[in-house]
């Protein structure tokens, strides 16, 4: 029954997984096709996320940008020294983004962005070997960001965005008990939280064909209060495990630094970017249950995350007045240390190939398309607190579609 005591830690562990190890980098359809390398350029309203300082240099005085994504991801598991295998059966995840902006004058531009920076789902096969660690995870988040951007002069811009963050999570795992009735006994946790943060950036264009961008996205401290815990357990455990419980928890999500340089000439645009996520702030997870028993105790669980980086390369080519083509590459390093890898966070070092483009229906309307193929490096590791080992690999296909409307 000791495994039951660790269940609460999965609430915050899963949030952190989708924020860092499996961060949803889908804040722009155009830039998704370019490997998400957008800190040194401003193609549409999504610049208020990538670099608020570049937002004022965008091509339009008034604009609306809307995008939707379909993520089809699957993780494969193989037990160490065994032929046993399992895989996830995830439903499609659908993060979206929306941006609206307007220039007040030649030097000031304001906007509002709504996007999903964290969020996905992991659902393992029924009765799989790790069901006492995790059976299902579902996370959703919504960031609302009003933004203001200033053109200091013809080659420099600065900007700031306030972030109001909303999130909710659902987790489920089996309870490790043996009974003769054949019933499935499980625990589920549901919680939501709100928090605040900010996004600040600077944009420079020191030469005609070269632009430089730097952005700081602050950490977000989520506090889960009065989360709901439900335990479907056999009768002989009714006194030891309350059917209904509540919990509080705290998670410091990390800050991110992004640095980028872009070269644009004639029909070509090339962008290179380096992102650094300060995951070292996530050292220990603490969960406090309202009702404690010998089998339901408060938790202080070590996570020991490391800082992680991403390298991004993006290329754009203006094929004609009607079509623009894009391609990109991403290398994403996991923040999870060896021996602290749990199957509710199926993450490993990953590479992604991206492509897409825009159809310019009119001078004011674009249809944006992108596709990403993401493949995680096969990784054999363990979760030391539960002595659970295995080999993991994740593959994802992401299809994205959107519209851009702008008036110069």
RODO-2510 file (C-alpha; in nm, 4 decimals, decimal comma):
residues 408
     n   res          X          Y          Z
     1     x     0,0000     0,0000     0,0000
     2     x     0,2989     0,2345     0,0160
     3     x     0,2447     0,3289    -0,3491
     4     x    -0,0818     0,4900    -0,2570
     5     x     0,1008     0,7495    -0,0517
     6     x     0,2777     0,8780    -0,3620
     7     x    -0,0348     0,9425    -0,5643
     8     x    -0,0666     1,3063    -0,4740
     9     x     0,2721     1,3874    -0,6218
    10     x     0,1452     1,3089    -0,9689
    11     x    -0,0771     1,6168    -0,9663
    12     x     0,2053     1,8635    -0,9828
    13     x     0,4488     1,6301    -1,1534
    14     x     0,2261     1,6080    -1,4562
    15     x     0,1807     1,9826    -1,4774
    16     x     0,5547     2,0285    -1,4779
    17     x     0,5965     1,7654    -1,7434
    18     x     0,3796     1,9483    -1,9911
    19     x     0,5360     2,2811    -1,9019
    20     x     0,8960     2,1815    -1,9574
    21     x     0,9617     1,8289    -2,0741
    22     x     0,6559     1,8301    -2,2983
    23     x     0,6011     2,2017    -2,3391
    24     x     0,3395     2,2835    -2,6004
    25     x     0,5290     2,5019    -2,8488
    26     x     0,2334     2,5810    -3,0718
    27     x     0,1751     2,9529    -3,0295
    28     x     0,1740     3,0380    -3,4019
    29     x     0,0859     2,8392    -3,7134
    30     x     0,3319     3,0356    -3,9293
    31     x     0,6179     3,0001    -3,6810
    32     x     0,5346     2,6406    -3,5934
    33     x     0,6262     2,5614    -3,9539
    34     x     0,9611     2,7373    -3,8896
    35     x     1,0542     2,5350    -3,5821
    36     x     0,8944     2,7952    -3,3520
    37     x     1,1968     3,0241    -3,4042
    38     x     1,0123     3,3543    -3,3708
    39     x     1,1938     3,5768    -3,1200
    40     x     1,3778     3,7883    -3,3818
    41     x     1,0918     3,8308    -3,6320
    42     x     0,7341     3,9592    -3,6439
    43     x     0,5124     3,7872    -3,8990
    44     x     0,1722     3,8411    -3,7367
    45     x     0,0008     3,8975    -3,3999
    46     x     0,1768     3,6000    -3,2418
    47     x     0,4796     3,8277    -3,1940
    48     x     0,3199     3,9388    -2,8675
    49     x     0,4044     3,5903    -2,7347
    50     x     0,7433     3,5408    -2,9041
    51     x     0,8748     3,8926    -2,8483
    52     x     0,6571     4,1854    -2,7349
    53     x     0,9379     4,4187    -2,8466
    54     x     0,9025     4,2989    -3,2072
    55     x     0,5224     4,3224    -3,2044
    56     x     0,5223     4,6941    -3,2957
    57     x     0,7329     4,6167    -3,6067
    58     x     0,4703     4,3805    -3,7482
    59     x     0,3454     4,4254    -4,1048
    60     x    -0,0074     4,5376    -4,0109
    61     x    -0,1635     4,8227    -3,8163
    62     x    -0,4690     4,6121    -3,7316
    63     x    -0,4687     4,2327    -3,7227
    64     x    -0,6371     3,9172    -3,6002
    65     x    -0,4603     3,5804    -3,5934
    66     x    -0,6312     3,2514    -3,5139
    67     x    -0,4869     2,9001    -3,5106
    68     x    -0,5815     2,5469    -3,4045
    69     x    -0,3711     2,2329    -3,3680
    70     x    -0,4336     1,8599    -3,3594
    71     x    -0,1723     1,6577    -3,1672
    72     x    -0,1582     1,2815    -3,2197
    73     x     0,1011     1,1478    -2,9738
    74     x     0,1858     0,7967    -2,8603
    75     x     0,4387     0,6660    -2,6092
    76     x     0,5709     0,3091    -2,6212
    77     x     0,6955     0,1284    -2,3107
    78     x     0,9069    -0,1869    -2,2893
    79     x     0,9962    -0,3488    -1,9574
    80     x     1,3623    -0,4092    -1,8789
    81     x     1,4728    -0,7734    -1,9279
    82     x     1,1230    -0,8699    -2,0408
    83     x     0,9099    -0,9017    -2,3530
    84     x     0,6317    -0,7005    -2,1909
    85     x     0,5266    -0,3899    -2,3876
    86     x     0,2525    -0,1311    -2,3598
    87     x     0,1565     0,1959    -2,5224
    88     x    -0,0602     0,4977    -2,4633
    89     x    -0,4036     0,5395    -2,6201
    90     x    -0,4259     0,9154    -2,6206
    91     x    -0,7134     1,1143    -2,7608
    92     x    -0,6272     1,4020    -2,9932
    93     x    -0,5183     1,7170    -2,8084
    94     x    -0,6305     2,0509    -2,9521
    95     x    -0,4395     2,3573    -2,8266
    96     x    -0,5251     2,6871    -2,9958
    97     x    -0,4074     3,0464    -3,0174
    98     x    -0,5772     3,3813    -3,0776
    99     x    -0,4216     3,7267    -3,1133
   100     x    -0,5710     4,0684    -3,1892
   101     x    -0,3644     4,3839    -3,2225
   102     x    -0,3966     4,7498    -3,3159
   103     x    -0,1481     5,0335    -3,3655
   104     x    -0,2351     5,3452    -3,1665
   105     x     0,0170     5,5444    -3,3683
   106     x     0,3516     5,4893    -3,5429
   107     x     0,5249     5,4149    -3,2122
   108     x     0,2768     5,2252    -2,9935
   109     x     0,0912     4,9009    -3,0583
   110     x    -0,1392     4,7106    -2,8221
   111     x    -0,2851     4,3633    -2,8369
   112     x    -0,4431     4,0698    -2,6600
   113     x    -0,3334     3,7075    -2,6853
   114     x    -0,5000     3,3874    -2,5647
   115     x    -0,3051     3,0633    -2,6007
   116     x    -0,2311     2,7201    -2,4506
   117     x     0,1381     2,6998    -2,3566
   118     x     0,0943     2,3836    -2,1449
   119     x    -0,1512     2,1050    -2,2028
   120     x    -0,1858     1,7540    -2,3345
   121     x    -0,2975     1,4093    -2,2235
   122     x    -0,1492     1,0690    -2,1416
   123     x    -0,3758     0,7639    -2,1234
   124     x    -0,2165     0,4211    -2,0844
   125     x    -0,3739     0,0886    -2,1815
   126     x    -0,6022    -0,0739    -1,9231
   127     x    -0,4249    -0,3071    -1,6798
   128     x    -0,0809    -0,2031    -1,7965
   129     x     0,2185    -0,2740    -1,5757
   130     x     0,2518     0,0819    -1,4453
   131     x    -0,1156     0,1375    -1,3619
   132     x    -0,0336     0,1802    -0,9913
   133     x     0,1835     0,4780    -1,0849
   134     x    -0,0465     0,6378    -1,3428
   135     x    -0,3370     0,5384    -1,5656
   136     x    -0,4503     0,8694    -1,7120
   137     x    -0,3477     1,2363    -1,7079
   138     x    -0,5294     1,5303    -1,8629
   139     x    -0,4047     1,8889    -1,8396
   140     x    -0,5464     2,2098    -1,9861
   141     x    -0,4160     2,5638    -1,9553
   142     x    -0,5209     2,9047    -2,0848
   143     x    -0,2966     3,2112    -2,0807
   144     x    -0,4512     3,5552    -2,1335
   145     x    -0,1924     3,8204    -2,2219
   146     x    -0,2651     4,1907    -2,2808
   147     x     0,0439     4,3428    -2,4439
   148     x     0,1921     4,6837    -2,5209
   149     x     0,4832     4,7408    -2,7579
   150     x     0,6895     5,0582    -2,8159
   151     x     0,9017     5,1546    -3,1159
   152     x     1,1950     5,3413    -2,9604
   153     x     1,3346     5,4281    -3,3026
   154     x     1,3542     5,2745    -3,6487
   155     x     1,5800     4,9891    -3,5325
   156     x     1,4724     4,9168    -3,1734
   157     x     1,1523     4,8069    -3,0008
   158     x     1,0610     4,7048    -2,6462
   159     x     0,7444     4,5420    -2,5182
   160     x     0,5695     4,3992    -2,2155
   161     x     0,2823     4,1566    -2,1637
   162     x     0,0972     4,0770    -1,8428
   163     x    -0,0034     3,7087    -1,8170
   164     x    -0,3058     3,5739    -1,6327
   165     x    -0,2794     3,1949    -1,6259
   166     x    -0,5605     2,9422    -1,5752
   167     x    -0,5149     2,5667    -1,5539
   168     x    -0,6895     2,2440    -1,4550
   169     x    -0,5739     1,8845    -1,4260
   170     x    -0,7251     1,5364    -1,3894
   171     x    -0,5258     1,2279    -1,2882
   172     x    -0,6185     0,8657    -1,2287
   173     x    -0,4303     0,5561    -1,1079
   174     x    -0,5193     0,2116    -0,9778
   175     x    -0,4990     0,1296    -0,6085
   176     x    -0,2667    -0,1710    -0,5456
   177     x    -0,5007    -0,4074    -0,3603
   178     x    -0,5826    -0,7725    -0,4259
   179     x    -0,9478    -0,8730    -0,3943
   180     x    -1,1583    -1,1651    -0,5136
   181     x    -1,4455    -0,9546    -0,6506
   182     x    -1,2619    -0,8656    -0,9752
   183     x    -1,3453    -0,4969    -0,9399
   184     x    -1,1089    -0,2174    -1,0336
   185     x    -1,0159     0,0129    -0,7483
   186     x    -0,8625     0,3469    -0,8284
   187     x    -0,7966     0,7012    -0,7125
   188     x    -0,8571     1,0223    -0,9060
   189     x    -0,7511     1,3791    -0,8376
   190     x    -0,8959     1,6960    -0,9857
   191     x    -0,7682     2,0478    -0,9309
   192     x    -0,7469     2,3942    -1,0823
   193     x    -0,5367     2,7012    -1,0225
   194     x    -0,4767     3,0608    -1,1300
   195     x    -0,1576     3,2604    -1,1362
   196     x     0,0150     3,5630    -1,2868
   197     x     0,3330     3,6289    -1,4780
   198     x     0,4764     3,8511    -1,7487
   199     x     0,6484     3,8471    -2,0848
   200     x     0,9071     4,1118    -2,1818
   201     x     1,1195     4,1472    -2,4919
   202     x     1,3554     4,3649    -2,6913
   203     x     1,3953     4,3750    -3,0685
   204     x     1,6905     4,5204    -3,2587
   205     x     1,7563     4,5658    -3,6284
   206     x     2,1118     4,7014    -3,6397
   207     x     2,1591     4,6230    -4,0102
   208     x     1,9316     4,6170    -4,3116
   209     x     1,9087     4,2379    -4,3373
   210     x     1,9732     4,1304    -3,9771
   211     x     1,7423     4,1418    -3,6757
   212     x     1,8037     4,0306    -3,3166
   213     x     1,5536     3,9434    -3,0457
   214     x     1,5631     3,8561    -2,6765
   215     x     1,2683     3,7623    -2,4577
   216     x     1,2168     3,6791    -2,0908
   217     x     0,9013     3,4890    -1,9958
   218     x     0,8667     3,4865    -1,6198
   219     x     0,7989     3,1868    -1,4033
   220     x     0,4409     3,1162    -1,2971
   221     x     0,3647     2,9954    -0,9452
   222     x     0,0577     2,7724    -0,9444
   223     x    -0,1142     2,7118    -0,6120
   224     x    -0,3666     2,4280    -0,6098
   225     x    -0,6157     2,4846    -0,3268
   226     x    -0,8957     2,2528    -0,2242
   227     x    -0,8326     2,0037    -0,4998
   228     x    -1,0702     1,7065    -0,4986
   229     x    -0,9439     1,3542    -0,4340
   230     x    -1,1779     1,0566    -0,4859
   231     x    -1,0847     0,7017    -0,3812
   232     x    -1,2821     0,4025    -0,5079
   233     x    -1,1563     0,1399    -0,2613
   234     x    -1,2716    -0,1937    -0,1125
   235     x    -1,4809    -0,1957     0,2016
   236     x    -1,2016    -0,3192     0,4261
   237     x    -1,0081     0,0047     0,3583
   238     x    -1,2938     0,2466     0,4276
   239     x    -1,1537     0,3472     0,7671
   240     x    -0,7986     0,3894     0,6383
   241     x    -0,8702     0,5722     0,3114
   242     x    -1,1423     0,8393     0,3116
   243     x    -1,3612     0,8126     0,0027
   244     x    -1,3407     1,1883    -0,0519
   245     x    -1,0516     1,4122     0,0413
   246     x    -0,9019     1,7467    -0,0546
   247     x    -0,5476     1,8678    -0,0996
   248     x    -0,3320     2,1775    -0,1451
   249     x    -0,0153     2,1959    -0,3494
   250     x     0,2374     2,4440    -0,4857
   251     x     0,4405     2,4356    -0,8058
   252     x     0,6926     2,6956    -0,9291
   253     x     0,6876     2,6810    -1,3086
   254     x     1,0187     2,8040    -1,4514
   255     x     1,1164     3,1169    -1,6361
   256     x     1,2375     3,1023    -1,9973
   257     x     1,5004     3,3048    -2,1801
   258     x     1,4949     3,3160    -2,5606
   259     x     1,7675     3,4588    -2,7851
   260     x     1,7395     3,4731    -3,1632
   261     x     1,8937     3,6219    -3,4762
   262     x     1,7312     3,6395    -3,8196
   263     x     1,8607     3,7168    -4,1669
   264     x     1,6189     3,8378    -4,4354
   265     x     1,7032     3,9186    -4,7960
   266     x     1,4958     3,9181    -5,1113
   267     x     1,2531     3,6231    -5,0793
   268     x     1,4428     3,4406    -4,8023
   269     x     1,4188     3,4543    -4,4229
   270     x     1,6411     3,2453    -4,1919
   271     x     1,5985     3,2408    -3,8107
   272     x     1,8195     3,0767    -3,5468
   273     x     1,7128     3,0576    -3,1815
   274     x     1,8313     2,9300    -2,8439
   275     x     1,5852     2,8939    -2,5539
   276     x     1,6819     2,8205    -2,1937
   277     x     1,4207     2,7090    -1,9392
   278     x     1,5152     2,7503    -1,5721
   279     x     1,3826     2,4152    -1,4491
   280     x     1,6197     2,4024    -1,1525
   281     x     1,3550     2,5832    -0,9470
   282     x     1,1537     2,2588    -0,9412
   283     x     1,3438     2,0720    -0,6730
   284     x     1,0846     1,9242    -0,4359
   285     x     0,7110     1,8729    -0,4626
   286     x     0,4950     1,9218    -0,1542
   287     x     0,1325     1,8072    -0,1223
   288     x    -0,0864     1,8566     0,1866
   289     x    -0,3999     1,6431     0,2284
   290     x    -0,6831     1,7721     0,4438
   291     x    -0,7452     1,4252     0,5932
   292     x    -0,4424     1,2213     0,6915
   293     x    -0,4302     0,8540     0,7837
   294     x    -0,1580     0,5896     0,7986
   295     x    -0,2103     0,5318     0,4245
   296     x    -0,2727     0,8911     0,3186
   297     x     0,0109     1,1130     0,4343
   298     x     0,1420     1,4505     0,3237
   299     x     0,4148     1,4357     0,0609
   300     x     0,7582     1,5892     0,0098
   301     x     0,8756     1,4259    -0,3104
   302     x     1,2139     1,5072    -0,4735
   303     x     1,2026     1,6002    -0,8434
   304     x     1,5510     1,7490    -0,8959
   305     x     1,4808     1,8930    -1,2407
   306     x     1,7668     2,0429    -1,4393
   307     x     1,7712     2,3466    -1,6655
   308     x     1,6838     2,2530    -2,0237
   309     x     1,7483     2,4140    -2,3606
   310     x     1,5976     2,4098    -2,7078
   311     x     1,7731     2,4885    -3,0351
   312     x     1,5462     2,6099    -3,3169
   313     x     1,6089     2,6737    -3,6854
   314     x     1,3508     2,8205    -3,9223
   315     x     1,3458     2,9018    -4,2938
   316     x     1,0896     3,0942    -4,5004
   317     x     1,0729     3,1454    -4,8783
   318     x     0,8275     3,3724    -5,0615
   319     x     0,7402     3,1549    -5,3599
   320     x     0,5015     3,4046    -5,5207
   321     x     0,2454     3,6671    -5,4365
   322     x     0,0082     3,3800    -5,3550
   323     x     0,2271     3,1326    -5,1629
   324     x     0,4913     3,1331    -4,8867
   325     x     0,6779     2,8145    -4,7900
   326     x     0,8387     2,7362    -4,4512
   327     x     1,0464     2,4642    -4,2844
   328     x     1,2257     2,4145    -3,9539
   329     x     1,4067     2,1927    -3,7060
   330     x     1,3995     2,1729    -3,3247
   331     x     1,6185     1,9941    -3,0717
   332     x     1,4563     1,9838    -2,7253
   333     x     1,6475     1,8568    -2,4222
   334     x     1,4513     1,7016    -2,1341
   335     x     1,4815     1,8511    -1,7823
   336     x     1,4210     1,5136    -1,6122
   337     x     1,7205     1,3462    -1,4506
   338     x     1,7886     0,9759    -1,4825
   339     x     1,6265     0,7682    -1,2038
   340     x     1,3483     1,0276    -1,1628
   341     x     1,1544     0,9391    -1,4771
   342     x     0,7911     0,8442    -1,4162
   343     x     0,5476     0,7251    -1,6863
   344     x     0,3123     1,0160    -1,6194
   345     x     0,5909     1,2300    -1,7696
   346     x     0,6871     1,0376    -2,0876
   347     x     0,9582     1,2776    -2,1947
   348     x     1,3072     1,2398    -2,3359
   349     x     1,5427     1,4368    -2,5598
   350     x     1,3447     1,5069    -2,8748
   351     x     1,3906     1,6289    -3,2307
   352     x     1,1228     1,7771    -3,4536
   353     x     1,0992     1,8440    -3,8274
   354     x     0,8462     2,1072    -3,9297
   355     x     0,7073     2,2398    -4,2556
   356     x     0,4163     2,4423    -4,3861
   357     x     0,3215     2,7635    -4,5545
   358     x     0,0643     3,0323    -4,6196
   359     x    -0,1856     3,0820    -4,8956
   360     x    -0,2390     3,4554    -4,9527
   361     x    -0,6047     3,4666    -5,0505
   362     x    -0,6055     3,8459    -5,0599
   363     x    -0,3583     4,1169    -4,9534
   364     x    -0,5302     4,1069    -4,6126
   365     x    -0,6140     3,7371    -4,5586
   366     x    -0,3783     3,4395    -4,5189
   367     x    -0,4575     3,0732    -4,4707
   368     x    -0,1756     2,9212    -4,2626
   369     x    -0,0823     2,5511    -4,2537
   370     x     0,1898     2,3548    -4,0753
   371     x     0,2913     1,9997    -3,9926
   372     x     0,5391     1,8760    -3,7290
   373     x     0,6895     1,5326    -3,6794
   374     x     0,8303     1,4897    -3,3292
   375     x     1,0374     1,1888    -3,2268
   376     x     1,1819     1,1261    -2,8845
   377     x     1,5141     0,9511    -2,8379
   378     x     1,4650     0,5966    -2,7081
   379     x     1,5387     0,6147    -2,3370
   380     x     1,5955     0,3380    -2,0817
   381     x     1,5597     0,4708    -1,7287
   382     x     1,3830     0,4258    -1,3962
   383     x     1,1704     0,5955    -1,1360
   384     x     1,3752     0,5332    -0,8231
   385     x     1,1035     0,6121    -0,5614
   386     x     0,8936     0,3227    -0,6987
   387     x     1,1681     0,1036    -0,8467
   388     x     0,9895     0,1136    -1,1840
   389     x     1,2137     0,0797    -1,4892
   390     x     1,1642     0,0565    -1,8621
   391     x     1,2462     0,1806    -2,2088
   392     x     1,0340     0,4645    -2,3471
   393     x     0,9916     0,6306    -2,6826
   394     x     0,7420     0,8962    -2,7910
   395     x     0,6307     0,9894    -3,1422
   396     x     0,3925     1,2732    -3,2241
   397     x     0,2328     1,4162    -3,5369
   398     x     0,0979     1,7714    -3,5182
   399     x    -0,1333     1,9191    -3,7824
   400     x    -0,2038     2,2922    -3,7607
   401     x    -0,4419     2,5273    -3,9410
   402     x    -0,5167     2,8975    -3,9030
   403     x    -0,6155     3,2322    -4,0486
   404     x    -0,4432     3,5697    -4,0403
   405     x    -0,6246     3,8953    -4,1160
   406     x    -0,4378     4,2244    -4,1329
   407     x    -0,4762     4,5810    -4,2537
   408     x    -0,1599     4,7777    -4,3243
***
